[in-house]
Amino acid sequence: QRRGIRPTLATYNALISAFGRSGEWRRAMDIFHRLKRIETTAMTTTKKTTPLLKPDMSTYDAAIAACARGEQWEEAEALVREAAASLKVGPTVATYAAVLSAVELDQVDRALELVTPGDARTYHTLLIRCDDWRKGLKLFDHLLRRLIEKKPEEDPALVVSAYDALISACGKAGEWETALRLFGELQSERGLEPTAATFRASIRACEKAGRREEASELFADLRRRGLTPDVVTYSAVIAATEKSGLSERALELFAQARSTGHFSRLHSVPGAVDLHRLSVPVARTAVRASLDGLRRGDFAGAPPPLSPDGDFLMITGGGTGTGRRQGLEESKTALTSDPAVLQPAILALIEDEYADLDCAHHPQNPGILVVQAASLRRWIDSIRSDGRPLLLPSHHS
């Protein structure tokens, strides 16, 4: 304003939100009221007055959340009523999410009295967005009370999906025991069957907490029920298994996943193994599987992961070049990946388990690790007992 630049509505909204997040509800409301007091200007052609700026729902959301954080409930309730009268619209999902994010745990019930979601689907959306599993539990209790009050009950699939969202939130927070309690409660208290998504969320919760046995038991239960695990579920159980030191079992699970069409991007770049979208445990397993395939001459129907020069290339992401000499072009995702964790992990794997292999950064692309053909030949010759040659491109055989 000192520079003569007129603030936009987005500027006002950002200020209100910033003051609200810092707990300065009075300053947030000061900005809100300043926005409302902006003088109107006469339109010379129509002689009418038009507000230069007018609060929108995002403005009200930010102001309501600021008051909720400051426990100014009467002020917040007045803003909810004002928004409905001025904009002809009630609280939106963004309103609920802003308020729940703003308040402390002991104020969640009061916040839900202020802005009560209108239907179960809104509760479900909020559970997915919830950044605190403890708040998620309170929100979930409200949802269950709503379903008990409404007869006949709403779509059971929606209830299961709500459980899935809450289990996922618990998993992200490391609360694997709560996640498994909810998994059991879904069946024992609600009489509902878990879906593949329920198993996925539960297995991921166990994997994050390092609970390999629980993750494996859930995976076996999923298969017994005839459900189909997706690539995320496979990734979680493989990671839990690999991190527990059971690399052979992880390889078996990886082979199962590959046989059903998962991890197809692994060989999306001709002549290389593309690891950059994988977690470290899964990437380590993929490298073991690729090297085992080279050793046995069996690539499960995929082309050998070798460059035209016979080098073994592993894309970890973060490269600055495109590697065109090798005929390689990384995707945008690969170019922007952070190799700080994945690359050292793969280098350590090669050093610890394949000491005879010389692994280094690609000379033209630091986002690619390379084991040169000569090193591969020496390694294969040292471990093969049947005398079969290493499978190289025909013009190098």
TIBA-568920 format. One record per residue (C-alpha): residue number from 1; residue in one letter; x, y, z. Coordinates in pm, 1 decimal. Layout:
<rs>
NUM / A / X / Y / Z
...
</rs>
This chain:
<rs>
1 / Q / 0.0 / 0.0 / 0.0
2 / R / 288.5 / 242.1 / 74.1
3 / R / 406.1 / 182.2 / -282.0
4 / G / 64.0 / 266.0 / -414.5
5 / I / -11.4 / -93.5 / -509.7
6 / R / -370.4 / -194.6 / -445.2
7 / P / -393.7 / -526.3 / -256.2
8 / T / -595.1 / -796.7 / -426.9
9 / L / -853.2 / -1016.6 / -259.0
10 / A / -599.0 / -1298.3 / -257.2
11 / T / -361.9 / -1071.5 / -62.0
12 / Y / -627.5 / -1000.1 / 201.6
13 / N / -715.0 / -1369.3 / 226.5
14 / A / -349.6 / -1464.0 / 269.2
15 / L / -304.0 / -1204.7 / 545.3
16 / I / -612.8 / -1321.3 / 734.9
17 / S / -497.4 / -1682.0 / 704.9
18 / A / -141.9 / -1600.4 / 815.4
19 / F / -253.9 / -1409.3 / 1124.7
20 / G / -502.5 / -1684.2 / 1204.5
21 / R / -239.7 / -1959.1 / 1184.8
22 / S / -11.4 / -1761.0 / 1416.3
23 / G / -289.3 / -1731.0 / 1675.1
24 / E / -346.4 / -1359.5 / 1620.8
25 / W / -720.1 / -1373.2 / 1566.6
26 / R / -769.7 / -1004.3 / 1649.4
27 / R / -532.5 / -894.2 / 1374.9
28 / A / -693.1 / -1141.4 / 1136.8
29 / M / -1034.3 / -992.3 / 1209.0
30 / D / -892.7 / -641.9 / 1178.1
31 / I / -786.1 / -724.0 / 822.0
32 / F / -1124.9 / -886.4 / 755.7
33 / H / -1314.7 / -574.9 / 871.4
34 / R / -1075.9 / -348.7 / 680.5
35 / L / -1162.5 / -541.4 / 366.1
36 / K / -1533.1 / -494.2 / 432.5
37 / R / -1488.0 / -120.7 / 490.9
38 / I / -1321.7 / -57.3 / 158.1
39 / E / -1486.1 / 247.7 / 7.4
40 / T / -1698.3 / 200.6 / -299.3
41 / T / -1628.4 / 388.7 / -612.4
42 / A / -1882.6 / 543.8 / -847.1
43 / M / -1906.1 / 397.8 / -1193.2
44 / T / -1923.9 / 705.4 / -1416.2
45 / T / -2122.5 / 535.0 / -1689.6
46 / T / -2402.0 / 385.6 / -1476.9
47 / K / -2394.6 / 606.1 / -1166.4
48 / K / -2389.0 / 287.0 / -960.7
49 / T / -2150.9 / 194.6 / -686.0
50 / T / -1954.7 / -128.5 / -698.1
51 / P / -1735.1 / -267.3 / -419.7
52 / L / -1370.6 / -259.6 / -512.9
53 / L / -1331.2 / -587.6 / -328.5
54 / K / -1576.8 / -818.4 / -158.2
55 / P / -1505.2 / -1109.3 / 79.0
56 / D / -1552.1 / -1448.9 / -83.3
57 / M / -1588.7 / -1791.2 / 80.6
58 / S / -1211.0 / -1824.4 / 112.4
59 / T / -1208.2 / -1498.2 / 308.0
60 / Y / -1476.8 / -1625.0 / 544.2
61 / D / -1303.2 / -1964.1 / 577.9
62 / A / -980.3 / -1794.6 / 686.2
63 / A / -1160.5 / -1563.5 / 929.9
64 / I / -1372.6 / -1845.6 / 1077.7
65 / A / -1062.2 / -2060.8 / 1125.8
66 / A / -877.9 / -1769.0 / 1290.2
67 / C / -1159.9 / -1721.8 / 1540.1
68 / A / -1184.8 / -2095.8 / 1603.9
69 / R / -811.8 / -2114.3 / 1676.8
70 / G / -856.5 / -1829.2 / 1922.6
71 / E / -1164.1 / -2001.9 / 2073.4
72 / Q / -1378.5 / -1704.7 / 1978.9
73 / W / -1679.3 / -1920.4 / 1909.0
74 / E / -1946.7 / -1648.3 / 1909.9
75 / E / -1745.3 / -1448.6 / 1658.3
76 / A / -1697.1 / -1760.4 / 1445.4
77 / E / -2068.1 / -1845.4 / 1457.5
78 / A / -2153.8 / -1490.5 / 1350.0
79 / L / -1918.2 / -1527.0 / 1052.6
80 / V / -2083.9 / -1855.8 / 949.7
81 / R / -2425.0 / -1686.0 / 954.2
82 / E / -2290.3 / -1381.6 / 772.4
83 / A / -2134.0 / -1594.3 / 497.3
84 / A / -2463.2 / -1777.2 / 446.8
85 / A / -2654.9 / -1448.0 / 422.0
86 / S / -2401.7 / -1263.5 / 208.5
87 / L / -2285.8 / -1539.0 / -26.5
88 / K / -2596.5 / -1759.9 / -16.0
89 / V / -2379.8 / -2060.6 / 62.6
90 / G / -2314.3 / -2260.2 / 375.7
91 / P / -1984.1 / -2398.9 / 502.7
92 / T / -1788.5 / -2595.1 / 242.2
93 / V / -1540.9 / -2879.7 / 279.4
94 / A / -1268.3 / -2613.5 / 281.5
95 / T / -1443.4 / -2442.7 / 575.3
96 / Y / -1459.9 / -2764.2 / 776.8
97 / A / -1099.4 / -2851.8 / 696.1
98 / A / -974.1 / -2503.5 / 788.0
99 / V / -1154.0 / -2505.1 / 1122.7
100 / L / -1046.0 / -2858.3 / 1216.1
101 / S / -687.5 / -2781.3 / 1125.3
102 / A / -694.2 / -2461.3 / 1331.8
103 / V / -827.6 / -2590.5 / 1663.1
104 / E / -655.8 / -2788.4 / 1934.9
105 / L / -757.2 / -3147.9 / 1999.4
106 / D / -978.0 / -3061.9 / 2298.9
107 / Q / -1174.5 / -2815.2 / 2084.8
108 / V / -1265.1 / -3051.3 / 1798.8
109 / D / -1610.3 / -3131.4 / 1940.5
110 / R / -1685.5 / -2760.4 / 1976.5
111 / A / -1560.3 / -2697.4 / 1623.4
112 / L / -1793.5 / -2965.4 / 1488.2
113 / E / -2083.2 / -2793.5 / 1661.9
114 / L / -1983.5 / -2474.7 / 1482.7
115 / V / -1958.7 / -2632.9 / 1139.0
116 / T / -2132.1 / -2971.0 / 1126.3
117 / P / -2074.0 / -3158.7 / 798.7
118 / G / -2399.3 / -3208.5 / 617.1
119 / D / -2350.7 / -3566.7 / 499.9
120 / A / -2134.8 / -3873.9 / 543.4
121 / R / -1942.3 / -3807.3 / 224.0
122 / T / -1820.4 / -3476.9 / 363.8
123 / Y / -1703.0 / -3654.4 / 678.9
124 / H / -1520.8 / -3902.1 / 458.3
125 / T / -1348.0 / -3626.5 / 261.9
126 / L / -1241.9 / -3459.2 / 586.6
127 / L / -1102.4 / -3786.0 / 720.1
128 / I / -886.7 / -3816.9 / 411.3
129 / R / -761.8 / -3459.8 / 455.7
130 / C / -718.6 / -3477.8 / 833.0
131 / D / -360.0 / -3406.2 / 936.4
132 / D / -395.2 / -3541.1 / 1292.4
133 / W / -508.8 / -3897.5 / 1353.7
134 / R / -643.3 / -3804.4 / 1698.5
135 / K / -866.8 / -3541.6 / 1543.5
136 / G / -959.0 / -3803.2 / 1287.8
137 / L / -1082.8 / -4033.6 / 1564.5
138 / K / -1308.2 / -3760.0 / 1701.5
139 / L / -1434.7 / -3681.6 / 1355.5
140 / F / -1498.6 / -4051.7 / 1300.4
141 / D / -1697.5 / -4075.2 / 1623.9
142 / H / -1918.8 / -3793.2 / 1498.3
143 / L / -1968.6 / -3978.9 / 1171.4
144 / L / -2066.6 / -4301.9 / 1347.9
145 / R / -2314.2 / -4117.3 / 1571.7
146 / R / -2467.4 / -3964.9 / 1261.3
147 / L / -2506.9 / -4306.1 / 1099.0
148 / I / -2662.5 / -4451.8 / 1414.9
149 / E / -2911.3 / -4166.4 / 1429.3
150 / K / -3008.1 / -4207.5 / 1064.3
151 / K / -3201.4 / -4521.6 / 979.4
152 / P / -3170.5 / -4692.1 / 743.6
153 / E / -2796.7 / -4658.5 / 756.7
154 / E / -2615.0 / -4489.9 / 473.0
155 / D / -2414.4 / -4685.9 / 218.5
156 / P / -2200.0 / -4946.0 / 405.4
157 / A / -1928.5 / -4896.6 / 142.7
158 / L / -1898.9 / -4536.5 / 259.6
159 / V / -1851.2 / -4651.9 / 619.1
160 / V / -1577.4 / -4893.4 / 510.3
161 / S / -1414.0 / -4615.3 / 311.1
162 / A / -1422.2 / -4391.8 / 618.7
163 / Y / -1246.8 / -4665.3 / 818.0
164 / D / -989.4 / -4688.7 / 539.1
165 / A / -921.0 / -4314.9 / 561.8
166 / L / -882.9 / -4322.8 / 939.3
167 / I / -658.4 / -4631.2 / 930.9
168 / S / -443.2 / -4451.2 / 675.9
169 / A / -422.1 / -4141.0 / 897.9
170 / C / -316.4 / -4357.1 / 1193.7
171 / G / -55.4 / -4528.1 / 978.8
172 / K / 98.7 / -4199.6 / 871.4
173 / A / 128.6 / -4103.6 / 1238.9
174 / G / 296.8 / -4433.0 / 1327.4
175 / E / -7.6 / -4550.0 / 1526.0
176 / W / -7.8 / -4902.6 / 1389.0
177 / E / -181.5 / -5052.6 / 1693.3
178 / T / -472.5 / -4809.3 / 1658.8
179 / A / -483.9 / -4886.3 / 1287.5
180 / L / -511.9 / -5260.2 / 1355.2
181 / R / -771.2 / -5201.7 / 1626.8
182 / L / -984.6 / -5016.9 / 1373.4
183 / F / -927.5 / -5295.3 / 1120.3
184 / G / -1065.4 / -5546.1 / 1368.8
185 / E / -1346.7 / -5317.3 / 1483.5
186 / L / -1473.3 / -5282.9 / 1128.2
187 / Q / -1550.6 / -5654.5 / 1127.0
188 / S / -1633.1 / -5734.2 / 1489.9
189 / E / -1845.1 / -5428.7 / 1578.1
190 / R / -1974.4 / -5308.3 / 1242.0
191 / G / -2016.4 / -5646.6 / 1076.1
192 / L / -1851.8 / -5518.4 / 759.3
193 / E / -1587.2 / -5683.0 / 543.3
194 / P / -1254.5 / -5511.7 / 476.0
195 / T / -1179.6 / -5429.0 / 115.1
196 / A / -848.8 / -5435.6 / -69.2
197 / A / -817.9 / -5066.4 / 21.7
198 / T / -865.2 / -5148.4 / 391.9
199 / F / -588.1 / -5406.1 / 374.0
200 / R / -366.3 / -5161.8 / 184.3
201 / A / -401.8 / -4894.0 / 451.8
202 / S / -344.2 / -5145.9 / 732.1
203 / I / -40.7 / -5307.4 / 569.3
204 / R / 112.2 / -4965.6 / 502.4
205 / A / 57.8 / -4872.8 / 868.0
206 / C / 245.5 / -5185.5 / 976.3
207 / E / 523.6 / -5131.3 / 722.3
208 / K / 580.7 / -4774.2 / 838.6
209 / A / 610.5 / -4895.6 / 1199.2
210 / G / 846.8 / -5180.6 / 1107.6
211 / R / 591.3 / -5450.7 / 1193.7
212 / R / 685.0 / -5710.6 / 933.7
213 / E / 497.0 / -6003.2 / 1087.7
214 / E / 169.3 / -5811.2 / 1112.1
215 / A / 209.4 / -5683.4 / 755.4
216 / S / 275.4 / -6036.8 / 629.6
217 / E / -24.4 / -6178.3 / 817.1
218 / L / -251.1 / -5911.1 / 671.6
219 / F / -117.4 / -5979.3 / 323.7
220 / A / -182.5 / -6350.9 / 362.1
221 / D / -535.2 / -6276.3 / 487.4
222 / L / -595.4 / -6053.8 / 185.7
223 / R / -495.4 / -6334.1 / -50.1
224 / R / -706.3 / -6592.5 / 136.8
225 / R / -1012.1 / -6371.7 / 87.5
226 / G / -951.6 / -6367.6 / -285.7
227 / L / -878.5 / -5994.3 / -293.4
228 / T / -625.2 / -5856.8 / -541.0
229 / P / -334.2 / -5657.2 / -400.1
230 / D / -238.1 / -5346.9 / -594.0
231 / V / 113.1 / -5215.0 / -648.0
232 / V / 96.8 / -5000.7 / -332.3
233 / T / 7.8 / -5303.1 / -120.5
234 / Y / 282.9 / -5510.6 / -277.4
235 / S / 530.2 / -5227.2 / -224.1
236 / A / 440.8 / -5204.5 / 143.9
237 / V / 472.3 / -5575.8 / 218.6
238 / I / 793.8 / -5601.5 / 13.4
239 / A / 938.8 / -5304.6 / 201.3
240 / A / 842.3 / -5448.2 / 541.1
241 / T / 998.7 / -5780.7 / 447.3
242 / E / 1317.4 / -5636.1 / 298.5
243 / K / 1375.3 / -5405.2 / 595.1
244 / S / 1353.5 / -5707.6 / 824.9
245 / G / 1649.1 / -5866.2 / 644.4
246 / L / 1440.5 / -6126.5 / 460.4
247 / S / 1568.0 / -6037.5 / 115.7
248 / E / 1487.8 / -6377.9 / -37.8
249 / R / 1124.5 / -6355.7 / 69.7
250 / A / 1112.5 / -5998.4 / -59.7
251 / L / 1235.2 / -6127.6 / -395.4
252 / E / 957.3 / -6387.6 / -400.8
253 / L / 696.0 / -6118.4 / -333.8
254 / F / 852.8 / -5896.5 / -598.2
255 / A / 832.4 / -6181.2 / -851.5
256 / Q / 465.4 / -6234.3 / -761.6
257 / A / 395.1 / -5867.4 / -819.8
258 / R / 578.7 / -5868.3 / -1152.6
259 / S / 385.1 / -6175.2 / -1267.4
260 / T / 57.0 / -5986.9 / -1221.6
261 / G / 173.8 / -5684.2 / -1418.4
262 / H / 294.7 / -5458.8 / -1137.1
263 / F / 619.3 / -5259.0 / -1145.8
264 / S / 594.9 / -5239.4 / -1523.8
265 / R / 772.3 / -4901.3 / -1518.1
266 / L / 1085.4 / -5078.0 / -1401.2
267 / H / 1180.8 / -5135.9 / -1765.7
268 / S / 1004.4 / -4833.3 / -1914.2
269 / V / 1341.8 / -4693.7 / -2028.1
270 / P / 1507.5 / -4933.0 / -2277.1
271 / G / 1838.9 / -5067.8 / -2157.9
272 / A / 1801.6 / -4961.3 / -1794.8
273 / V / 1626.7 / -5032.4 / -1465.1
274 / D / 1413.5 / -4734.1 / -1362.7
275 / L / 1414.5 / -4711.4 / -980.8
276 / H / 1328.2 / -4348.9 / -921.8
277 / R / 959.9 / -4402.0 / -831.9
278 / L / 1032.7 / -4680.4 / -584.2
279 / S / 1092.8 / -4670.4 / -210.9
280 / V / 1443.8 / -4765.5 / -101.9
281 / P / 1354.0 / -5120.4 / 15.8
282 / V / 1163.2 / -5194.0 / -304.7
283 / A / 1439.3 / -5040.5 / -518.1
284 / R / 1696.5 / -5257.6 / -342.5
285 / T / 1480.4 / -5561.2 / -413.6
286 / A / 1443.8 / -5458.2 / -778.6
287 / V / 1822.8 / -5433.3 / -815.7
288 / R / 1868.4 / -5776.7 / -657.7
289 / A / 1606.2 / -5919.4 / -893.2
290 / S / 1771.6 / -5761.5 / -1197.7
291 / L / 2117.1 / -5885.8 / -1106.8
292 / D / 1976.6 / -6229.3 / -1030.7
293 / G / 1814.6 / -6224.7 / -1375.7
294 / L / 2149.2 / -6137.0 / -1533.6
295 / R / 2314.1 / -6417.7 / -1343.2
296 / R / 2053.4 / -6673.1 / -1454.6
297 / G / 1982.0 / -6528.2 / -1797.0
298 / D / 1612.2 / -6497.3 / -1706.1
299 / F / 1434.5 / -6160.2 / -1708.6
300 / A / 1072.8 / -6273.6 / -1657.8
301 / G / 975.6 / -6174.5 / -2010.9
302 / A / 1135.1 / -5829.9 / -1993.1
303 / P / 1430.7 / -5725.3 / -2209.4
304 / P / 1776.1 / -5744.8 / -2047.7
305 / P / 1840.6 / -5423.1 / -1848.5
306 / L / 2158.6 / -5353.1 / -2045.2
307 / S / 2264.1 / -5057.4 / -2255.6
308 / P / 2388.7 / -5102.5 / -2614.6
309 / D / 2739.1 / -5113.7 / -2466.1
310 / G / 2639.9 / -5394.3 / -2228.1
311 / D / 2642.0 / -5175.2 / -1916.9
312 / F / 2392.2 / -5228.4 / -1633.9
313 / L / 2217.3 / -4893.5 / -1578.5
314 / M / 2005.6 / -4795.3 / -1277.6
315 / I / 1802.3 / -4473.4 / -1295.5
316 / T / 1770.3 / -4322.0 / -948.8
317 / G / 1660.0 / -3973.1 / -1052.3
318 / G / 1810.3 / -3631.8 / -998.7
319 / G / 2015.5 / -3632.0 / -1317.7
320 / T / 2100.1 / -3310.0 / -1497.5
321 / G / 2177.9 / -3464.9 / -1836.6
322 / T / 1962.8 / -3680.3 / -2060.8
323 / G / 2213.2 / -3951.8 / -2136.7
324 / R / 2142.6 / -3939.6 / -2511.3
325 / R / 2469.5 / -4116.6 / -2590.5
326 / Q / 2305.6 / -4422.0 / -2434.2
327 / G / 1969.3 / -4351.5 / -2594.8
328 / L / 1817.4 / -4261.6 / -2257.1
329 / E / 1574.6 / -3982.5 / -2172.3
330 / E / 1453.7 / -3950.9 / -1815.5
331 / S / 1101.3 / -3833.5 / -1747.2
332 / K / 1035.4 / -3501.6 / -1572.5
333 / T / 970.6 / -3690.3 / -1251.9
334 / A / 1310.3 / -3854.0 / -1270.6
335 / L / 1481.9 / -3525.9 / -1340.9
336 / T / 1327.5 / -3364.5 / -1035.3
337 / S / 1367.8 / -3659.2 / -796.5
338 / D / 1594.5 / -3619.8 / -498.2
339 / P / 1865.6 / -3887.4 / -516.8
340 / A / 2002.4 / -3802.9 / -171.8
341 / V / 1856.6 / -4117.3 / -14.5
342 / L / 1808.0 / -4361.3 / -300.6
343 / Q / 2148.7 / -4333.3 / -469.3
344 / P / 2356.9 / -4393.0 / -153.0
345 / A / 2131.0 / -4685.8 / -62.5
346 / I / 2186.4 / -4852.9 / -399.5
347 / L / 2560.1 / -4783.9 / -391.3
348 / A / 2575.4 / -4936.3 / -40.8
349 / L / 2382.0 / -5241.6 / -160.6
350 / I / 2627.2 / -5303.2 / -445.3
351 / E / 2925.6 / -5255.4 / -212.7
352 / D / 2787.7 / -5482.4 / 61.1
353 / E / 2636.1 / -5765.4 / -143.0
354 / Y / 2808.8 / -5743.8 / -483.0
355 / A / 3161.7 / -5641.6 / -391.4
356 / D / 3301.0 / -5764.9 / -724.8
357 / L / 3091.1 / -5514.1 / -917.0
358 / D / 3224.6 / -5164.6 / -983.2
359 / C / 2934.9 / -4919.3 / -954.5
360 / A / 2964.7 / -4546.0 / -1022.7
361 / H / 2768.1 / -4245.6 / -1144.5
362 / H / 2706.2 / -4227.5 / -1516.0
363 / P / 2965.7 / -3988.4 / -1665.4
364 / Q / 2698.1 / -3786.7 / -1847.0
365 / N / 2407.7 / -3812.4 / -1604.2
366 / P / 2448.9 / -3817.2 / -1224.7
367 / G / 2092.0 / -3944.0 / -1194.9
368 / I / 2203.0 / -4281.4 / -1330.0
369 / L / 2426.6 / -4541.8 / -1167.3
370 / V / 2624.4 / -4769.0 / -1398.1
371 / V / 2798.8 / -5104.4 / -1369.4
372 / Q / 3016.6 / -5139.4 / -1678.4
373 / A / 3002.8 / -5446.3 / -1901.7
374 / A / 3357.3 / -5560.4 / -1817.7
375 / S / 3276.1 / -5563.4 / -1446.9
376 / L / 2956.2 / -5756.8 / -1514.2
377 / R / 3144.3 / -6016.9 / -1717.5
378 / R / 3397.3 / -6072.7 / -1440.4
379 / W / 3119.2 / -6105.9 / -1182.9
380 / I / 2919.9 / -6351.0 / -1395.2
381 / D / 3227.6 / -6558.6 / -1472.3
382 / S / 3308.9 / -6579.7 / -1101.4
383 / I / 2967.6 / -6718.1 / -1000.6
384 / R / 2836.1 / -6914.4 / -1297.7
385 / S / 2899.9 / -7284.7 / -1291.1
386 / D / 2735.5 / -7383.9 / -1620.6
387 / G / 2960.6 / -7181.0 / -1847.9
388 / R / 2675.5 / -6987.5 / -2011.6
389 / P / 2781.5 / -6642.4 / -2133.8
390 / L / 2636.0 / -6317.4 / -2005.5
391 / L / 2341.1 / -6208.1 / -2218.2
392 / L / 2461.9 / -5897.3 / -2401.6
393 / P / 2321.4 / -5727.7 / -2712.8
394 / S / 2393.0 / -5944.4 / -3015.9
395 / H / 2658.7 / -5718.1 / -3167.6
396 / H / 2858.4 / -5741.1 / -2844.9
397 / S / 2816.0 / -6111.4 / -2775.8
</rs>
